[in-house]
Amino acid sequence: MKKFIPFILCILFLCSYTLYSSDFFTSITKVEYVSSTKTLKLSSKVNVEHIEQTIGKKVNSNDFDTSLNKYLQNNVKLSINDTPVTFTFSSKNPDGNIVWIYYEVNGVNSVSSISIKNSLLLDKYPEQQNFINFIVNGQKKSLVCKKGSDSGKINF
């Protein structure tokens, strides 16, 4: 029995190492309608390393914001009340191994539905899942975008 103890300990170590070293391929986006300013505010939380590898720029480089904006414009599409809208990139905030990305749609009078395509990181990381939480007129709804199903519509 004593011969098996090192073997069992080795197996347990390898299993725990695998669990803790696994990469998670998720992003979280919050979409909130602020009626007082007629603004749809979006904030996305993504892994710094994954976004850097995807757009080919370091988060602190001078041209990261420009490349990030272009990437967002190509991978996030919005329609409000069945009308396509464009958003404006506001800023980013790196925080350890994640980066918060802020963007918004101005001049939104009312929201009865939002259609969104969120294909962030899906080409580079097929396991990626993009969780989207909506808050509109006090109602909270959620949607998950992933490879093969990168868009959806929420009605309010």
Buried (B, 14 or more C-beta within 10 A) or exposed (E): EEEEEEEEEEEEEEEEEEEEEEEEBBBBBBBBBEEEEBBBBBBBBBBBEBBBEBBEBEBEEEEBBEBBBEBBEEBBBBBBBEEEBEBEBEEBEEEEEBBBBBBBBEEBEEBEBBBBBBBBBBEEBEEBBBBBBBBBEEEEBEBEBBEEEBEBEBEB
